[in-house]
Amino acid sequence: VLRTRVCDVLGITHPILQAGMASYTSPALVAAVSNVGGLGVHGTVGRDAAAVRTVVRATRELTGGRPFGVNHVVQWLDRDAFEVCLDERVPVFSFSFGAPEDFARRARDAGARIICQVTRVDQVEACLASGADILIAQGTEAGGHSGFVPLATLLPAVVAASGDVPVLAAGGLVDGAGLADALARGAAGAWIGTRFLATPEAWASPSWKQAIVAAQPGDTVHTLAFDVLWGRLWRGAKLRVIRNAFTEAWDGRESALHERVDEVEQLVWQAERADDPRLIALMAGAGAGAIRETRPAADLVVEIAADAERILAHAAAHGAA
Ligand SMILES: Cc1cc2nc3c(=O)[nH]c(=O)nc-3n(C[C@H](O)[C@H](O)[C@H](O)COP(=O)(O)O)c2cc1C
């Protein structure tokens, strides 16, 4: 078995974490990953405190005593949802898009482990000062909101700056080769989103999952258009989605979109209700082009771990590692 320091810090078997993804993480998804020895993490964006409590309790029912996590986006942190997580004694708190400072301290005092995501190396210091147990280096390849630095450039710099604190790699990782590559570059595991959206358990819509499976390499775009539509700009990030009619019309034409936002919002809202993939935000990482089918989340964890182990053993046996 591939064990890294992340396994010891979190009390898990495989250094594979299913990334927090807004309201698209179901209890079944998070529990499936945690129950086979990875770590599943819920998102809170798009959920109110009551919804967070519901998914946390349902996940605990399904996982028994196994650890799982909840993500908070610092820029949009919902204090009530955060209090719910403390109250429910969530074992792992993940923070992203900002240094969590006092929130991390409170979670730590409640006995939780702290994971902080960075998108630039100059964010490492504040995360370490907040008491992070684990860092995530999220490359621009990542689905949903992501920064601008490619993972291959960011990861070694974050590893070098993080001292003894283990670092997870995120962005475009979908298989054992991706995990093996990240480990070879100094990561202690992988934080994987898009691959776990294309599972029966995830709460992404059918046409969205289908778009991930159909995507070819190069089919994603990093755009501000949806954030302009939603009226919520994320600091230091854009949204990575699969190209569709919406991005063809509005990516790079955000000021024109701003002028017509009410009208376009109506159309996108109708498309969401009809699950029409031409206009909805098909959030996905650059690795979507390598995903060929939806698969149960537990199978993915086991397969990614086994493949990475085999690849690294093969490389070592042939003098490549
Ligand atoms: C649909 C979707 C929603 C996401 N929502 C969040 C979120 O709420 N908070 C967050 O920190 N990151 C979010 N992310 C980013 C993931 O945490 C993670 O960094 C990313 O999925 C890793 O890249 P990958 O998708 O290529 O595996 C989201 C990603 C996706 C695909």
The ligand as a Gaussian input file, in Angstrom:
#p B3LYP/6-31G(d) Opt

LIG

0 1
 C      -17.750000      21.338000      -9.638000
 C      -16.615000      21.829000      -8.795000
 C      -16.902000      22.573000      -7.666000
 C      -15.860000      23.033000      -6.858000
 N      -16.164000      23.713000      -5.708000
 C      -15.159000      24.060000      -4.871000
 C      -15.434000      24.624000      -3.607000
 O      -16.600000      24.806000      -3.216000
 N      -14.387000      24.969000      -2.815000
 C      -13.093000      24.768000      -3.206000
 O      -12.175000      25.077000      -2.462000
 N      -12.792000      24.225000      -4.396000
 C      -13.796000      23.839000      -5.211000
 N      -13.491000      23.213000      -6.386000
 C      -12.076000      22.912000      -6.676000
 C      -11.707000      21.569000      -6.051000
 O      -11.654000      21.681000      -4.653000
 C      -10.337000      21.047000      -6.539000
 O       -9.332000      21.972000      -6.245000
 C      -10.326000      20.732000      -8.015000
 O      -11.495000      20.016000      -8.361000
 C       -9.103000      19.914000      -8.376000
 O       -8.952000      19.845000      -9.769000
 P       -9.612000      18.695000     -10.678000
 O      -11.051000      19.033000     -10.744000
 O       -8.920000      18.856000     -11.978000
 O       -9.377000      17.388000     -10.006000
 C      -14.512000      22.751000      -7.210000
 C      -14.251000      21.986000      -8.345000
 C      -15.277000      21.512000      -9.135000
 C      -14.938000      20.674000     -10.339000

